């Protein structure tokens, strides 16, 4: 069969055996029905007015209350006119104004965490024109800055000993609102809930308690699970924040489908609301579809996706993307599984976004660096590099510790596959330097994989559009999650 897979700005064709299976999220197995557009406002308002496990905003807020509304950055997607941010925030503002809160006492914070700060144009796109014009020019929309120590507060550690530093605007507020997305995520099962505050409004030292090999290379991390140590740490950090603040976060989370449309809206206390959101999200995300385990996974990597332009060509970001597919789909992979992935791999690192990665890449080539995990000893050295921090704070670059999360994740692909072939690399030496094999075409890669790893009649799973859609977590038919 002829299939097209993402490759650079376009696609690359592959002629696969007719016995290959194909899975496309939201198409091969339809998502649960989303809320009709003409019912979205009513459904969101109903959720906000009847929160789970805590008082409604009409009781939490009053005249003079300082309110922060924390919303996800552009990495989490959803920029259509009916996106969750654009529907929920105006309803929340309406309730706050009814309670007597003044507009001047409201601050909107983009929870970019260690991601790059969102630009003015990106804030406009995720919030929409009305919200943007209402709050931007009065300086009431800001990005979180994890290196702005005047506006961070140190809350000590959780009972487990994990450090907790958080945004001081949120800590000092009378009402702290989190707008979140319950969408499948290889890091701890789902975005939203306590993951939102534990990663989006904190500091690299807090994130270094869970985005590290000791947590991400455990057996409870791959395949993805909402019951991993990482997820437990998210919950502990979020609840520690609430304990120190003396208030609960008011969460408003939307369970999203493949096209970032709302399936269900849940609001309230994260500890009680998360399990309810996950119950619905499980139906869309954990897809019990496979009738056999696969020897070969085939997919393509565009140049630009998720974290930004260059992710599909930057070698360390490529490794993270490869591993994300393994984390999601390990349940349906054989132990000797091989990946065939197209990527231009053309030497474009996009140093404006990831200024520290060329240095990381060079270091990985020497000094006894046998696996990406060996790089972790340099984490603090990079995370405290003042030039890289300046670029994060003032140049819309990712924080330097973010690269260590990417490398820790990137090693998971090597841990769980026999081989990974990068197909169509324009600078194949870059791929080989990451421990990957290279071939010019999918057909050549498959011939080599059959000869060396999977035999003449492998079970092949093709995953077109896997980086252009909200992914699922594939499971065996008839098995639990």
DRENSE-464011 format. One record per residue (C-alpha): residue in one letter; x, y, z. Coordinates in steps of 0.001 Angstrom, whole numbers. Example, Ala and Ser with C-alpha at 12.3 -4.5 7.8 and 13.67 -1.06 7.14 Angstrom:
BEGIN
+------+---------+---------+---------+
! resn !       x !       y !       z !
+------+---------+---------+---------+
!    a !   12300 !   -4500 !    7800 !
!    s !   13670 !   -1060 !    7140 !
+------+---------+---------+---------+
# end
This chain:
BEGIN
+------+---------+---------+---------+
! resn !       x !       y !       z !
+------+---------+---------+---------+
!    x !       0 !       0 !       0 !
!    x !    1104 !    3563 !    -708 !
!    x !    1061 !    5957 !    2240 !
!    x !    2311 !    9480 !    2840 !
!    x !    4210 !   10431 !    5992 !
!    x !    5232 !   13845 !    7289 !
!    x !    8638 !   15008 !    6116 !
!    x !    9948 !   18553 !    6510 !
!    x !    7356 !   20946 !    5094 !
!    x !    5617 !   18197 !    3104 !
!    x !    5417 !   14406 !    2981 !
!    x !    7407 !   11357 !    1909 !
!    x !    5749 !    8349 !     298 !
!    x !    6198 !    4784 !    1463 !
!    x !    5256 !    1552 !    -258 !
!    x !    4392 !    -772 !    2628 !
!    x !    3104 !   -4362 !    2508 !
!    x !    -664 !   -4638 !    2151 !
!    x !    -672 !   -6509 !    5455 !
!    x !     368 !   -3356 !    7325 !
!    x !   -2217 !   -1835 !    9667 !
!    x !   -2941 !    1897 !    9730 !
!    x !   -4103 !    3995 !   12684 !
!    x !   -5062 !    7663 !   12498 !
!    x !   -6331 !    9288 !   15738 !
!    x !   -9982 !   10257 !   15618 !
!    x !  -10532 !    8490 !   12283 !
!    x !   -9621 !    4810 !   12686 !
!    x !  -11500 !    4821 !   15990 !
!    x !  -13835 !    7821 !   16293 !
!    x !  -13564 !   10055 !   19342 !
!    x !  -16461 !   10292 !   21793 !
!    x !  -18863 !   13005 !   20588 !
!    x !  -17821 !   16563 !   21353 !
!    x !  -20156 !   19206 !   22737 !
!    x !  -21966 !   20949 !   19830 !
!    x !  -20665 !   24463 !   19274 !
!    x !  -24039 !   26046 !   20010 !
!    x !  -24062 !   24331 !   23431 !
!    x !  -20478 !   25083 !   24477 !
!    x !  -21163 !   28295 !   26369 !
!    x !  -24061 !   26761 !   28322 !
!    x !  -22086 !   23601 !   29166 !
!    x !  -19050 !   25587 !   30296 !
!    x !  -21149 !   27982 !   32355 !
!    x !  -22945 !   25068 !   34043 !
!    x !  -19601 !   23554 !   35017 !
!    x !  -18236 !   26853 !   36359 !
!    x !  -21388 !   27572 !   38363 !
!    x !  -21426 !   24070 !   39879 !
!    x !  -17791 !   23271 !   40746 !
!    x !  -16781 !   19894 !   42148 !
!    x !  -15553 !   19835 !   45732 !
!    x !  -15438 !   23581 !   46413 !
!    x !  -17444 !   26794 !   46508 !
!    x !  -18419 !   28619 !   43297 !
!    x !  -16678 !   31820 !   42286 !
!    x !  -19641 !   33845 !   43552 !
!    x !  -18646 !   32788 !   47076 !
!    x !  -14879 !   32781 !   46627 !
!    x !  -14600 !   36306 !   45181 !
!    x !  -15863 !   39682 !   46353 !
!    x !  -15168 !   43370 !   45867 !
!    x !  -11458 !   44000 !   46357 !
!    x !  -10414 !   40384 !   45687 !
!    x !   -7174 !   39932 !   43771 !
!    x !   -7720 !   37274 !   41103 !
!    x !   -5286 !   35471 !   38798 !
!    x !   -6415 !   33421 !   35808 !
!    x !   -3709 !   31000 !   34665 !
!    x !   -4055 !   29707 !   31105 !
!    x !   -1976 !   27208 !   29061 !
!    x !     598 !   28378 !   26552 !
!    x !     559 !   27790 !   22791 !
!    x !    2233 !   24366 !   23131 !
!    x !   -1090 !   22970 !   24389 !
!    x !   -2856 !   23918 !   21152 !
!    x !   -6475 !   24910 !   20674 !
!    x !   -6643 !   28287 !   18924 !
!    x !   -9990 !   27922 !   17144 !
!    x !  -12733 !   30498 !   17983 !
!    x !  -14467 !   27955 !   20243 !
!    x !  -11341 !   26827 !   22107 !
!    x !  -11628 !   26191 !   25831 !
!    x !   -9631 !   29290 !   26784 !
!    x !  -11787 !   31552 !   24619 !
!    x !  -15062 !   30110 !   25934 !
!    x !  -14261 !   29655 !   29635 !
!    x !  -12361 !   32840 !   30532 !
!    x !  -15157 !   35282 !   29513 !
!    x !  -17662 !   33264 !   31574 !
!    x !  -15313 !   33331 !   34562 !
!    x !  -14831 !   37079 !   34159 !
!    x !  -18593 !   37523 !   34054 !
!    x !  -18913 !   35692 !   37380 !
!    x !  -16068 !   37677 !   38931 !
!    x !  -17583 !   40996 !   37878 !
!    x !  -20966 !   39928 !   39281 !
!    x !  -19228 !   39194 !   42593 !
!    x !  -17842 !   42741 !   42670 !
!    x !  -14277 !   42089 !   41518 !
!    x !  -12793 !   45080 !   39713 !
!    x !  -11155 !   44643 !   36324 !
!    x !   -7988 !   46275 !   37682 !
!    x !   -7656 !   43438 !   40219 !
!    x !   -7494 !   40661 !   37609 !
!    x !   -4257 !   39300 !   36144 !
!    x !   -3996 !   36716 !   33350 !
!    x !    -852 !   34565 !   33447 !
!    x !     362 !   32342 !   30622 !
!    x !    1647 !   29175 !   32292 !
!    x !    4636 !   28637 !   30022 !
!    x !    6807 !   27184 !   32805 !
!    x !   10169 !   26358 !   31230 !
!    x !    8735 !   26672 !   27739 !
!    x !    9605 !   29814 !   25864 !
!    x !    7563 !   32873 !   26699 !
!    x !    4710 !   33327 !   24269 !
!    x !    4913 !   36326 !   21961 !
!    x !    2298 !   39066 !   21721 !
!    x !     961 !   37459 !   18538 !
!    x !     761 !   34028 !   20155 !
!    x !   -1079 !   35401 !   23189 !
!    x !   -3523 !   37042 !   20780 !
!    x !   -4077 !   33708 !   19028 !
!    x !   -4684 !   31634 !   22158 !
!    x !   -6938 !   34178 !   23911 !
!    x !   -8676 !   35797 !   20956 !
!    x !   -9140 !   39444 !   20069 !
!    x !  -11671 !   40400 !   22747 !
!    x !   -9711 !   39123 !   25745 !
!    x !   -6437 !   40316 !   24312 !
!    x !   -7601 !   43886 !   23760 !
!    x !   -9348 !   43992 !   27145 !
!    x !   -6247 !   43088 !   29154 !
!    x !   -3040 !   43317 !   27079 !
!    x !   -2639 !   47073 !   26818 !
!    x !   -3289 !   47555 !   30543 !
!    x !    -413 !   45103 !   31215 !
!    x !   -2740 !   42523 !   32766 !
!    x !   -1518 !   39602 !   30640 !
!    x !    1946 !   38261 !   31431 !
!    x !    4056 !   35180 !   30852 !
!    x !    5256 !   33237 !   33873 !
!    x !    8978 !   33837 !   34418 !
!    x !   10642 !   31024 !   36340 !
!    x !   13786 !   33134 !   36789 !
!    x !   12077 !   36278 !   38133 !
!    x !   12936 !   35832 !   41802 !
!    x !   11073 !   38988 !   42803 !
!    x !    7906 !   37250 !   41731 !
!    x !    8592 !   33711 !   42971 !
!    x !    7981 !   32359 !   46436 !
!    x !    9877 !   29439 !   47990 !
!    x !    7453 !   27080 !   49751 !
!    x !   10031 !   24630 !   51045 !
!    x !    9486 !   20997 !   50102 !
!    x !    6735 !   18425 !   49872 !
!    x !    6681 !   15609 !   52427 !
!    x !    8669 !   13589 !   49884 !
!    x !   11336 !   16310 !   49832 !
!    x !   10644 !   17837 !   46418 !
!    x !   11293 !   21611 !   46286 !
!    x !    8312 !   23843 !   45536 !
!    x !    8793 !   27353 !   44187 !
!    x !    5809 !   29055 !   42603 !
!    x !    4611 !   32247 !   40952 !
!    x !    4152 !   34924 !   43627 !
!    x !    1244 !   36596 !   41834 !
!    x !    -644 !   33310 !   42153 !
!    x !     462 !   32777 !   45754 !
!    x !    -617 !   36300 !   46796 !
!    x !   -3982 !   36210 !   45027 !
!    x !   -7299 !   35777 !   46811 !
!    x !   -8639 !   33556 !   44038 !
!    x !   -6371 !   31437 !   41805 !
!    x !   -8015 !   29994 !   38706 !
!    x !   -6424 !   27372 !   36439 !
!    x !   -7768 !   26916 !   32907 !
!    x !   -6642 !   23466 !   31805 !
!    x !   -6904 !   20785 !   29124 !
!    x !   -7424 !   17126 !   29969 !
!    x !   -5616 !   15761 !   26953 !
!    x !   -3405 !   12710 !   26595 !
!    x !     185 !   13511 !   27545 !
!    x !    3177 !   11151 !   27722 !
!    x !    4317 !   12985 !   30859 !
!    x !    2003 !   11661 !   33556 !
!    x !   -1047 !   10691 !   31533 !
!    x !   -2894 !   13985 !   31125 !
!    x !   -2358 !   17700 !   30988 !
!    x !   -4497 !   19871 !   33249 !
!    x !   -5289 !   19468 !   36940 !
!    x !   -2265 !   19572 !   39214 !
!    x !     109 !   19018 !   36270 !
!    x !    -795 !   22533 !   35170 !
!    x !     453 !   24282 !   38309 !
!    x !    3283 !   21824 !   39043 !
!    x !    4936 !   22566 !   35704 !
!    x !    3451 !   25816 !   34379 !
!    x !    3938 !   28315 !   37231 !
!    x !    6969 !   26936 !   39021 !
!    x !   10788 !   26821 !   38840 !
!    x !   13315 !   24515 !   37237 !
!    x !   14321 !   23066 !   40612 !
!    x !   10746 !   21922 !   41184 !
!    x !   10593 !   20454 !   37683 !
!    x !   13966 !   18787 !   38289 !
!    x !   12285 !   16662 !   40956 !
!    x !   10259 !   14787 !   38333 !
!    x !   11563 !   15424 !   34783 !
!    x !   14683 !   13344 !   35473 !
!    x !   15949 !    9797 !   34729 !
!    x !   15174 !    8526 !   38233 !
!    x !   11495 !    9216 !   37585 !
!    x !   11118 !    8976 !   33805 !
!    x !   13086 !    5745 !   33363 !
!    x !   10973 !    3809 !   35854 !
!    x !    8708 !     990 !   34701 !
!    x !    5635 !    2972 !   35768 !
!    x !    6436 !    5736 !   33263 !
!    x !    6506 !    3657 !   30049 !
!    x !    3883 !    2914 !   28885 !
!    x !    2163 !    6147 !   29888 !
!    x !     127 !    6023 !   33084 !
!    x !   -1845 !    8390 !   35293 !
!    x !    -549 !    6440 !   38282 !
!    x !    3183 !    6915 !   37756 !
!    x !    5568 !    8430 !   40276 !
!    x !    5710 !   11504 !   38033 !
!    x !    1942 !   12006 !   38269 !
!    x !    2048 !   11436 !   42020 !
!    x !    4685 !   14150 !   42328 !
!    x !    2539 !   16564 !   40268 !
!    x !    -334 !   16023 !   42687 !
!    x !    1868 !   16373 !   45753 !
!    x !    3412 !   19611 !   44490 !
!    x !      30 !   21084 !   43575 !
!    x !   -1483 !   20157 !   46920 !
!    x !    1561 !   21542 !   48740 !
!    x !     980 !   24837 !   46928 !
!    x !   -2639 !   24828 !   48068 !
!    x !   -1645 !   24057 !   51664 !
!    x !     865 !   26907 !   51759 !
!    x !   -1480 !   29352 !   50008 !
!    x !   -4341 !   28493 !   52332 !
!    x !   -6702 !   28107 !   49382 !
!    x !   -7627 !   25653 !   46667 !
!    x !   -7042 !   26263 !   43001 !
!    x !  -10305 !   26770 !   41140 !
!    x !   -9769 !   24575 !   38087 !
!    x !  -11767 !   24624 !   34877 !
!    x !  -10598 !   21750 !   32675 !
!    x !  -11889 !   20590 !   29303 !
!    x !  -11565 !   17027 !   28070 !
!    x !  -10495 !   17511 !   24435 !
!    x !  -10773 !   15397 !   21295 !
!    x !   -8390 !   14963 !   18363 !
!    x !   -9215 !   18440 !   17028 !
!    x !   -9007 !   20111 !   20462 !
!    x !  -12791 !   20304 !   20724 !
!    x !  -14465 !   20021 !   24126 !
!    x !  -15949 !   16618 !   24993 !
!    x !  -16682 !   17501 !   28619 !
!    x !  -16049 !   20417 !   30996 !
!    x !  -15255 !   19922 !   34675 !
!    x !  -14552 !   22645 !   37233 !
!    x !  -13586 !   22738 !   40890 !
!    x !  -11082 !   21226 !   43303 !
!    x !   -8406 !   19358 !   41362 !
!    x !   -8112 !   16512 !   43856 !
!    x !  -11766 !   15602 !   43291 !
!    x !  -12182 !   16888 !   39745 !
!    x !   -9184 !   15162 !   38117 !
!    x !  -10490 !   11578 !   38468 !
!    x !  -13831 !   12600 !   36957 !
!    x !  -12151 !   14260 !   33965 !
!    x !   -9847 !   11287 !   33502 !
!    x !  -12764 !    8843 !   33427 !
!    x !  -14152 !   10563 !   30335 !
!    x !  -10732 !   11279 !   28835 !
!    x !   -9774 !    7598 !   29146 !
!    x !  -12501 !    6707 !   26638 !
!    x !  -10883 !    8924 !   24022 !
!    x !   -7227 !    8521 !   24921 !
!    x !   -6625 !    4854 !   25833 !
!    x !   -7810 !    3076 !   22683 !
!    x !   -8129 !    -700 !   23014 !
!    x !   -7693 !   -1388 !   19313 !
!    x !   -4694 !   -3604 !   18540 !
!    x !   -5254 !   -7324 !   17965 !
!    x !   -1540 !   -8109 !   17774 !
!    x !    1722 !   -6584 !   18874 !
!    x !    3867 !   -4896 !   16274 !
!    x !    7435 !   -5455 !   15134 !
!    x !    7636 !   -2183 !   13196 !
!    x !    6159 !    1284 !   13752 !
!    x !    6218 !    3646 !   10757 !
!    x !    5592 !    7382 !   10999 !
!    x !    6918 !   10723 !    9805 !
!    x !    8198 !   13820 !   11545 !
!    x !    7450 !   17284 !   10139 !
!    x !    9938 !   20090 !   10680 !
!    x !    7577 !   22106 !   12876 !
!    x !    5256 !   20727 !   15570 !
!    x !    4494 !   20811 !   19291 !
!    x !    7438 !   22730 !   20804 !
!    x !    8139 !   24743 !   17673 !
!    x !    9761 !   25072 !   14275 !
!    x !   12817 !   22837 !   14085 !
!    x !   11591 !   20166 !   16473 !
!    x !   11598 !   17649 !   13629 !
!    x !   15185 !   18476 !   12611 !
!    x !   16872 !   19346 !   15930 !
!    x !   18497 !   16047 !   17032 !
!    x !   17677 !   16210 !   20752 !
!    x !   14101 !   17333 !   20114 !
!    x !   13809 !   14554 !   17504 !
!    x !   14773 !   12013 !   20158 !
!    x !   12107 !   13336 !   22520 !
!    x !    9479 !   13081 !   19783 !
!    x !   10491 !    9502 !   18976 !
!    x !   10275 !    8578 !   22640 !
!    x !    6860 !   10183 !   23037 !
!    x !    5499 !    7674 !   20524 !
!    x !    7124 !    4798 !   22424 !
!    x !    5691 !    6004 !   25741 !
!    x !    2205 !    6227 !   24229 !
!    x !    2289 !    2958 !   22264 !
!    x !    4549 !     608 !   24239 !
!    x !    1571 !   -1607 !   25086 !
!    x !    1222 !   -2643 !   21438 !
!    x !    4953 !   -2889 !   20633 !
!    x !    6944 !   -6122 !   20668 !
!    x !   10123 !   -6089 !   22707 !
!    x !   12212 !   -6180 !   19505 !
!    x !   10216 !   -3374 !   17885 !
!    x !   11873 !   -1182 !   15250 !
!    x !   10868 !    2389 !   14321 !
!    x !   11050 !    3805 !   10801 !
!    x !   10643 !    7591 !   10858 !
!    x !   11070 !   10138 !    8081 !
!    x !   12830 !   13396 !    8955 !
!    x !   14783 !   15882 !    6873 !
!    x !   17343 !   15967 !    9727 !
!    x !   19036 !   18835 !    7908 !
!    x !   21109 !   20450 !   10642 !
!    x !   18494 !   23087 !   11518 !
!    x !   18738 !   23392 !   15310 !
!    x !   16735 !   26652 !   15522 !
!    x !   19136 !   28128 !   18055 !
!    x !   16850 !   31101 !   18765 !
!    x !   14393 !   28689 !   20423 !
!    x !   16943 !   26236 !   21823 !
!    x !   20224 !   28181 !   22191 !
!    x !   21799 !   25574 !   24482 !
!    x !   21187 !   22488 !   22323 !
!    x !   24189 !   22821 !   19969 !
!    x !   26415 !   22770 !   23052 !
!    x !   24525 !   19787 !   24499 !
!    x !   24814 !   17978 !   21171 !
!    x !   28575 !   18551 !   20994 !
!    x !   29066 !   17369 !   24579 !
!    x !   27082 !   14222 !   23859 !
!    x !   29692 !   13229 !   21282 !
!    x !   32506 !   12913 !   23848 !
!    x !   33534 !   12630 !   27508 !
!    x !   32145 !    9122 !   28050 !
!    x !   28617 !   10052 !   26966 !
!    x !   27219 !    6667 !   25941 !
!    x !   23519 !    7412 !   26428 !
!    x !   21491 !   10593 !   26710 !
!    x !   20976 !    9858 !   30396 !
!    x !   24719 !   10299 !   30934 !
!    x !   24236 !   13997 !   30196 !
!    x !   22149 !   14528 !   33328 !
!    x !   25179 !   15341 !   35460 !
!    x !   25436 !   18655 !   33595 !
!    x !   21851 !   19698 !   34340 !
!    x !   22608 !   22326 !   36971 !
!    x !   25553 !   23665 !   34993 !
!    x !   23259 !   24442 !   32071 !
!    x !   20231 !   25427 !   34160 !
!    x !   22217 !   28183 !   35870 !
!    x !   23988 !   29455 !   32734 !
!    x !   23191 !   33168 !   32832 !
!    x !   23357 !   33732 !   29074 !
!    x !   20895 !   30919 !   28388 !
!    x !   18685 !   32255 !   31190 !
!    x !   18771 !   35742 !   29661 !
!    x !   17620 !   34279 !   26366 !
!    x !   14763 !   32509 !   28166 !
!    x !   13730 !   35674 !   29999 !
!    x !   14131 !   38194 !   27206 !
!    x !   14544 !   36316 !   23913 !
!    x !   11612 !   33864 !   23777 !
!    x !   13911 !   30864 !   24156 !
!    x !   13229 !   27685 !   26111 !
!    x !   14787 !   27481 !   29568 !
!    x !   18074 !   25520 !   29515 !
!    x !   16799 !   22875 !   31952 !
!    x !   14065 !   22031 !   29463 !
!    x !   16717 !   20404 !   27305 !
!    x !   17456 !   17906 !   30075 !
!    x !   13818 !   16882 !   30220 !
!    x !   14037 !   16327 !   26458 !
!    x !   17206 !   14224 !   26757 !
!    x !   15808 !   12168 !   29630 !
!    x !   12737 !   11449 !   27563 !
!    x !   14829 !   10881 !   24444 !
!    x !   16637 !    7911 !   25983 !
!    x !   13328 !    6039 !   26391 !
!    x !   13214 !    5293 !   22663 !
!    x !   16608 !    3616 !   22868 !
!    x !   15539 !    1691 !   25982 !
!    x !   12491 !     182 !   24275 !
!    x !   13455 !    -511 !   20637 !
!    x !   15905 !   -2689 !   18761 !
!    x !   16677 !      51 !   16263 !
!    x !   15417 !    3382 !   14975 !
!    x !   15836 !    4336 !   11321 !
!    x !   15721 !    7983 !   10250 !
!    x !   14543 !    7997 !    6644 !
!    x !   15578 !   10757 !    4258 !
!    x !   18073 !   12547 !    6518 !
!    x !   19827 !   15306 !    4590 !
!    x !   22659 !   15287 !    7131 !
!    x !   22611 !   11624 !    8177 !
!    x !   25649 !   12043 !   10411 !
!    x !   23511 !   14015 !   12856 !
!    x !   21088 !   11109 !   13202 !
!    x !   23909 !    8577 !   13504 !
!    x !   25502 !   10688 !   16237 !
!    x !   22302 !   10166 !   18260 !
!    x !   22566 !    6377 !   17892 !
!    x !   20035 !    6194 !   15047 !
!    x !   20342 !    4312 !   11771 !
!    x !   19822 !    6074 !    8435 !
!    x !   18409 !    5047 !    5066 !
!    x !   17284 !    7079 !    2061 !
!    x !   13809 !    5527 !    1768 !
!    x !   11268 !    3695 !    3872 !
!    x !   11613 !     691 !    1574 !
!    x !   15379 !     463 !    2139 !
!    x !   14921 !     845 !    5900 !
!    x !   12331 !   -1927 !    5994 !
!    x !   14564 !   -4305 !    4013 !
!    x !   17408 !   -3716 !    6481 !
!    x !   15156 !   -4089 !    9521 !
!    x !   13795 !   -7399 !    8194 !
!    x !   17304 !   -8734 !    7651 !
!    x !   18671 !   -7692 !   11039 !
!    x !   15828 !   -7455 !   13560 !
!    x !   12267 !   -8493 !   12696 !
!    x !   12346 !  -11244 !   10076 !
!    x !   10619 !  -11460 !    6706 !
!    x !    6988 !  -11155 !    7832 !
!    x !    6842 !   -8480 !   10534 !
!    x !    3655 !   -6973 !   11927 !
!    x !    3752 !   -3361 !   10736 !
!    x !    1774 !    -425 !   12109 !
!    x !    1659 !    2803 !   10098 !
!    x !     868 !    6010 !   11993 !
!    x !     229 !    8852 !    9524 !
!    x !    -378 !   12302 !   11039 !
!    x !     899 !   11147 !   14411 !
!    x !    2528 !   14541 !   15133 !
!    x !    -212 !   16603 !   13494 !
!    x !   -3082 !   15370 !   15652 !
!    x !   -3730 !   15033 !   19375 !
!    x !   -2342 !   11542 !   19864 !
!    x !   -3943 !    8589 !   21621 !
!    x !   -2378 !    5861 !   23750 !
!    x !   -2855 !    2590 !   21860 !
!    x !   -3697 !    -545 !   23857 !
!    x !   -4412 !   -4187 !   23086 !
!    x !   -8030 !   -5020 !   22381 !
!    x !   -9749 !   -6554 !   25393 !
!    x !   -7012 !   -5519 !   27822 !
!    x !   -7183 !   -2828 !   30475 !
!    x !   -5195 !     361 !   30324 !
+------+---------+---------+---------+
# end
